[in-house]
């Protein structure tokens, strides 16, 4: 299993958000990031295999980017936040982090899941 997993729930529709592109980035400088991995949420809104090589996963700052505009546009809806970015700290790269996203066209929230 990937050391970082996520799932997206569309709280406006009361359903999992399937087909959301998610990218995992790591900073490479003060203003630059490198994409390490990406994937798309499954029918249950989950992405469990984001990081394929956990051996190269290290402590530090990471960012998850969720392509929310494309998701809402595929449903024929407008959204206020075209992309959601979540920055978080990894202290123990041997552990597992779950970062859920609760999403609606005009708001979102996140938390450290289990």
PyMOL CGO cylinders between C-alpha atoms (Angstrom):
from pymol import cmd
from pymol.cgo import CYLINDER

trace = [
    CYLINDER, 0.00, 0.00, 0.00, 1.10, 3.55, -0.70, 0.3, 1, 1, 1, 1, 1, 1,
    CYLINDER, 1.10, 3.55, -0.70, 2.39, 5.46, 2.37, 0.3, 1, 1, 1, 1, 1, 1,
    CYLINDER, 2.39, 5.46, 2.37, -0.01, 8.27, 1.36, 0.3, 1, 1, 1, 1, 1, 1,
    CYLINDER, -0.01, 8.27, 1.36, -3.63, 7.57, 0.49, 0.3, 1, 1, 1, 1, 1, 1,
    CYLINDER, -3.63, 7.57, 0.49, -6.57, 9.85, -0.08, 0.3, 1, 1, 1, 1, 1, 1,
    CYLINDER, -6.57, 9.85, -0.08, -10.24, 9.81, -0.84, 0.3, 1, 1, 1, 1, 1, 1,
    CYLINDER, -10.24, 9.81, -0.84, -12.54, 12.51, -2.08, 0.3, 1, 1, 1, 1, 1, 1,
    CYLINDER, -12.54, 12.51, -2.08, -16.18, 12.80, -1.04, 0.3, 1, 1, 1, 1, 1, 1,
    CYLINDER, -16.18, 12.80, -1.04, -18.52, 15.12, -2.94, 0.3, 1, 1, 1, 1, 1, 1,
    CYLINDER, -18.52, 15.12, -2.94, -20.53, 16.49, -0.03, 0.3, 1, 1, 1, 1, 1, 1,
    CYLINDER, -20.53, 16.49, -0.03, -22.89, 18.44, -2.31, 0.3, 1, 1, 1, 1, 1, 1,
    CYLINDER, -22.89, 18.44, -2.31, -24.01, 15.24, -4.04, 0.3, 1, 1, 1, 1, 1, 1,
    CYLINDER, -24.01, 15.24, -4.04, -23.51, 12.90, -1.07, 0.3, 1, 1, 1, 1, 1, 1,
    CYLINDER, -23.51, 12.90, -1.07, -21.35, 10.59, -3.19, 0.3, 1, 1, 1, 1, 1, 1,
    CYLINDER, -21.35, 10.59, -3.19, -17.73, 9.58, -3.63, 0.3, 1, 1, 1, 1, 1, 1,
    CYLINDER, -17.73, 9.58, -3.63, -15.94, 11.80, -6.15, 0.3, 1, 1, 1, 1, 1, 1,
    CYLINDER, -15.94, 11.80, -6.15, -14.80, 9.37, -8.84, 0.3, 1, 1, 1, 1, 1, 1,
    CYLINDER, -14.80, 9.37, -8.84, -12.38, 10.44, -11.56, 0.3, 1, 1, 1, 1, 1, 1,
    CYLINDER, -12.38, 10.44, -11.56, -10.59, 13.23, -9.69, 0.3, 1, 1, 1, 1, 1, 1,
    CYLINDER, -10.59, 13.23, -9.69, -6.95, 13.61, -10.78, 0.3, 1, 1, 1, 1, 1, 1,
    CYLINDER, -6.95, 13.61, -10.78, -4.62, 13.84, -7.78, 0.3, 1, 1, 1, 1, 1, 1,
    CYLINDER, -4.62, 13.84, -7.78, -0.92, 14.73, -7.92, 0.3, 1, 1, 1, 1, 1, 1,
    CYLINDER, -0.92, 14.73, -7.92, 1.70, 14.42, -5.17, 0.3, 1, 1, 1, 1, 1, 1,
    CYLINDER, 1.70, 14.42, -5.17, 4.48, 17.03, -5.20, 0.3, 1, 1, 1, 1, 1, 1,
    CYLINDER, 4.48, 17.03, -5.20, 7.65, 17.69, -3.23, 0.3, 1, 1, 1, 1, 1, 1,
    CYLINDER, 7.65, 17.69, -3.23, 9.38, 21.10, -3.01, 0.3, 1, 1, 1, 1, 1, 1,
    CYLINDER, 9.38, 21.10, -3.01, 12.64, 21.44, -4.93, 0.3, 1, 1, 1, 1, 1, 1,
    CYLINDER, 12.64, 21.44, -4.93, 13.34, 25.04, -3.99, 0.3, 1, 1, 1, 1, 1, 1,
    CYLINDER, 13.34, 25.04, -3.99, 11.75, 28.09, -2.36, 0.3, 1, 1, 1, 1, 1, 1,
    CYLINDER, 11.75, 28.09, -2.36, 9.18, 28.52, -5.14, 0.3, 1, 1, 1, 1, 1, 1,
    CYLINDER, 9.18, 28.52, -5.14, 9.36, 25.27, -7.10, 0.3, 1, 1, 1, 1, 1, 1,
    CYLINDER, 9.36, 25.27, -7.10, 7.80, 21.82, -6.84, 0.3, 1, 1, 1, 1, 1, 1,
    CYLINDER, 7.80, 21.82, -6.84, 8.35, 18.49, -8.57, 0.3, 1, 1, 1, 1, 1, 1,
    CYLINDER, 8.35, 18.49, -8.57, 5.52, 16.07, -9.23, 0.3, 1, 1, 1, 1, 1, 1,
    CYLINDER, 5.52, 16.07, -9.23, 6.39, 12.68, -7.74, 0.3, 1, 1, 1, 1, 1, 1,
    CYLINDER, 6.39, 12.68, -7.74, 3.26, 10.75, -8.58, 0.3, 1, 1, 1, 1, 1, 1,
    CYLINDER, 3.26, 10.75, -8.58, -0.30, 11.11, -9.82, 0.3, 1, 1, 1, 1, 1, 1,
    CYLINDER, -0.30, 11.11, -9.82, -3.44, 9.08, -10.14, 0.3, 1, 1, 1, 1, 1, 1,
    CYLINDER, -3.44, 9.08, -10.14, -7.21, 9.24, -10.44, 0.3, 1, 1, 1, 1, 1, 1,
    CYLINDER, -7.21, 9.24, -10.44, -9.75, 8.42, -7.76, 0.3, 1, 1, 1, 1, 1, 1,
    CYLINDER, -9.75, 8.42, -7.76, -11.68, 5.19, -8.32, 0.3, 1, 1, 1, 1, 1, 1,
    CYLINDER, -11.68, 5.19, -8.32, -15.46, 4.67, -8.27, 0.3, 1, 1, 1, 1, 1, 1,
    CYLINDER, -15.46, 4.67, -8.27, -15.35, 4.85, -4.45, 0.3, 1, 1, 1, 1, 1, 1,
    CYLINDER, -15.35, 4.85, -4.45, -13.47, 8.19, -4.57, 0.3, 1, 1, 1, 1, 1, 1,
    CYLINDER, -13.47, 8.19, -4.57, -10.29, 6.53, -3.28, 0.3, 1, 1, 1, 1, 1, 1,
    CYLINDER, -10.29, 6.53, -3.28, -6.69, 6.56, -4.44, 0.3, 1, 1, 1, 1, 1, 1,
    CYLINDER, -6.69, 6.56, -4.44, -4.75, 3.88, -2.58, 0.3, 1, 1, 1, 1, 1, 1,
    CYLINDER, -4.75, 3.88, -2.58, -1.76, 3.36, -4.90, 0.3, 1, 1, 1, 1, 1, 1,
    CYLINDER, -1.76, 3.36, -4.90, -0.41, 6.90, -5.29, 0.3, 1, 1, 1, 1, 1, 1,
    CYLINDER, -0.41, 6.90, -5.29, 3.19, 6.19, -4.22, 0.3, 1, 1, 1, 1, 1, 1,
    CYLINDER, 3.19, 6.19, -4.22, 4.45, 3.06, -5.97, 0.3, 1, 1, 1, 1, 1, 1,
    CYLINDER, 4.45, 3.06, -5.97, 7.94, 2.97, -4.48, 0.3, 1, 1, 1, 1, 1, 1,
    CYLINDER, 7.94, 2.97, -4.48, 7.65, 3.49, -0.72, 0.3, 1, 1, 1, 1, 1, 1,
    CYLINDER, 7.65, 3.49, -0.72, 11.39, 2.79, -0.33, 0.3, 1, 1, 1, 1, 1, 1,
    CYLINDER, 11.39, 2.79, -0.33, 12.17, 6.24, -1.80, 0.3, 1, 1, 1, 1, 1, 1,
    CYLINDER, 12.17, 6.24, -1.80, 9.61, 8.03, 0.37, 0.3, 1, 1, 1, 1, 1, 1,
    CYLINDER, 9.61, 8.03, 0.37, 11.30, 10.34, 2.90, 0.3, 1, 1, 1, 1, 1, 1,
    CYLINDER, 11.30, 10.34, 2.90, 10.35, 12.77, 5.65, 0.3, 1, 1, 1, 1, 1, 1,
    CYLINDER, 10.35, 12.77, 5.65, 9.54, 16.34, 4.66, 0.3, 1, 1, 1, 1, 1, 1,
    CYLINDER, 9.54, 16.34, 4.66, 6.92, 18.62, 3.20, 0.3, 1, 1, 1, 1, 1, 1,
    CYLINDER, 6.92, 18.62, 3.20, 4.55, 17.32, 0.51, 0.3, 1, 1, 1, 1, 1, 1,
    CYLINDER, 4.55, 17.32, 0.51, 1.62, 18.70, -1.44, 0.3, 1, 1, 1, 1, 1, 1,
    CYLINDER, 1.62, 18.70, -1.44, -1.46, 16.98, -2.80, 0.3, 1, 1, 1, 1, 1, 1,
    CYLINDER, -1.46, 16.98, -2.80, -3.20, 18.73, -5.72, 0.3, 1, 1, 1, 1, 1, 1,
    CYLINDER, -3.20, 18.73, -5.72, -6.76, 17.83, -6.62, 0.3, 1, 1, 1, 1, 1, 1,
    CYLINDER, -6.76, 17.83, -6.62, -8.08, 18.81, -10.08, 0.3, 1, 1, 1, 1, 1, 1,
    CYLINDER, -8.08, 18.81, -10.08, -11.50, 19.92, -8.88, 0.3, 1, 1, 1, 1, 1, 1,
    CYLINDER, -11.50, 19.92, -8.88, -12.49, 22.05, -11.90, 0.3, 1, 1, 1, 1, 1, 1,
    CYLINDER, -12.49, 22.05, -11.90, -12.22, 19.11, -14.28, 0.3, 1, 1, 1, 1, 1, 1,
    CYLINDER, -12.22, 19.11, -14.28, -14.27, 16.96, -11.90, 0.3, 1, 1, 1, 1, 1, 1,
    CYLINDER, -14.27, 16.96, -11.90, -17.10, 19.48, -11.53, 0.3, 1, 1, 1, 1, 1, 1,
    CYLINDER, -17.10, 19.48, -11.53, -17.08, 20.39, -15.23, 0.3, 1, 1, 1, 1, 1, 1,
    CYLINDER, -17.08, 20.39, -15.23, -17.50, 16.68, -16.07, 0.3, 1, 1, 1, 1, 1, 1,
    CYLINDER, -17.50, 16.68, -16.07, -20.75, 16.87, -14.06, 0.3, 1, 1, 1, 1, 1, 1,
    CYLINDER, -20.75, 16.87, -14.06, -21.85, 20.04, -15.84, 0.3, 1, 1, 1, 1, 1, 1,
    CYLINDER, -21.85, 20.04, -15.84, -21.23, 22.15, -12.75, 0.3, 1, 1, 1, 1, 1, 1,
    CYLINDER, -21.23, 22.15, -12.75, -19.25, 25.30, -12.05, 0.3, 1, 1, 1, 1, 1, 1,
    CYLINDER, -19.25, 25.30, -12.05, -16.87, 25.47, -9.08, 0.3, 1, 1, 1, 1, 1, 1,
    CYLINDER, -16.87, 25.47, -9.08, -15.16, 28.26, -7.20, 0.3, 1, 1, 1, 1, 1, 1,
    CYLINDER, -15.16, 28.26, -7.20, -11.92, 26.41, -6.43, 0.3, 1, 1, 1, 1, 1, 1,
    CYLINDER, -11.92, 26.41, -6.43, -10.45, 25.03, -9.70, 0.3, 1, 1, 1, 1, 1, 1,
    CYLINDER, -10.45, 25.03, -9.70, -7.71, 23.20, -7.78, 0.3, 1, 1, 1, 1, 1, 1,
    CYLINDER, -7.71, 23.20, -7.78, -7.35, 22.25, -4.14, 0.3, 1, 1, 1, 1, 1, 1,
    CYLINDER, -7.35, 22.25, -4.14, -3.81, 22.10, -2.77, 0.3, 1, 1, 1, 1, 1, 1,
    CYLINDER, -3.81, 22.10, -2.77, -3.05, 20.53, 0.59, 0.3, 1, 1, 1, 1, 1, 1,
    CYLINDER, -3.05, 20.53, 0.59, 0.43, 20.90, 2.09, 0.3, 1, 1, 1, 1, 1, 1,
    CYLINDER, 0.43, 20.90, 2.09, 1.40, 18.54, 4.89, 0.3, 1, 1, 1, 1, 1, 1,
    CYLINDER, 1.40, 18.54, 4.89, 4.39, 17.35, 6.88, 0.3, 1, 1, 1, 1, 1, 1,
    CYLINDER, 4.39, 17.35, 6.88, 5.64, 13.76, 6.84, 0.3, 1, 1, 1, 1, 1, 1,
    CYLINDER, 5.64, 13.76, 6.84, 7.60, 13.00, 10.01, 0.3, 1, 1, 1, 1, 1, 1,
    CYLINDER, 7.60, 13.00, 10.01, 7.77, 9.21, 9.79, 0.3, 1, 1, 1, 1, 1, 1,
    CYLINDER, 7.77, 9.21, 9.79, 8.06, 8.00, 6.18, 0.3, 1, 1, 1, 1, 1, 1,
    CYLINDER, 8.06, 8.00, 6.18, 7.58, 4.39, 7.34, 0.3, 1, 1, 1, 1, 1, 1,
    CYLINDER, 7.58, 4.39, 7.34, 4.09, 5.17, 8.58, 0.3, 1, 1, 1, 1, 1, 1,
    CYLINDER, 4.09, 5.17, 8.58, 0.85, 5.62, 6.69, 0.3, 1, 1, 1, 1, 1, 1,
    CYLINDER, 0.85, 5.62, 6.69, -0.89, 8.95, 6.09, 0.3, 1, 1, 1, 1, 1, 1,
    CYLINDER, -0.89, 8.95, 6.09, -4.46, 9.26, 4.88, 0.3, 1, 1, 1, 1, 1, 1,
    CYLINDER, -4.46, 9.26, 4.88, -5.50, 12.73, 3.66, 0.3, 1, 1, 1, 1, 1, 1,
    CYLINDER, -5.50, 12.73, 3.66, -9.23, 12.89, 2.84, 0.3, 1, 1, 1, 1, 1, 1,
    CYLINDER, -9.23, 12.89, 2.84, -10.89, 15.76, 0.98, 0.3, 1, 1, 1, 1, 1, 1,
    CYLINDER, -10.89, 15.76, 0.98, -14.53, 16.71, 1.55, 0.3, 1, 1, 1, 1, 1, 1,
    CYLINDER, -14.53, 16.71, 1.55, -15.55, 18.70, -1.49, 0.3, 1, 1, 1, 1, 1, 1,
    CYLINDER, -15.55, 18.70, -1.49, -18.39, 20.86, -2.79, 0.3, 1, 1, 1, 1, 1, 1,
    CYLINDER, -18.39, 20.86, -2.79, -18.46, 23.37, -5.66, 0.3, 1, 1, 1, 1, 1, 1,
    CYLINDER, -18.46, 23.37, -5.66, -17.91, 26.29, -3.26, 0.3, 1, 1, 1, 1, 1, 1,
    CYLINDER, -17.91, 26.29, -3.26, -15.91, 24.85, -0.39, 0.3, 1, 1, 1, 1, 1, 1,
    CYLINDER, -15.91, 24.85, -0.39, -13.72, 22.06, 0.90, 0.3, 1, 1, 1, 1, 1, 1,
    CYLINDER, -13.72, 22.06, 0.90, -12.23, 20.71, 4.08, 0.3, 1, 1, 1, 1, 1, 1,
    CYLINDER, -12.23, 20.71, 4.08, -9.57, 18.18, 4.95, 0.3, 1, 1, 1, 1, 1, 1,
    CYLINDER, -9.57, 18.18, 4.95, -8.09, 16.44, 7.95, 0.3, 1, 1, 1, 1, 1, 1,
    CYLINDER, -8.09, 16.44, 7.95, -5.58, 13.77, 8.86, 0.3, 1, 1, 1, 1, 1, 1,
    CYLINDER, -5.58, 13.77, 8.86, -7.45, 10.52, 8.52, 0.3, 1, 1, 1, 1, 1, 1,
    CYLINDER, -7.45, 10.52, 8.52, -6.60, 7.02, 9.59, 0.3, 1, 1, 1, 1, 1, 1,
]
cmd.load_cgo(trace, "trace")
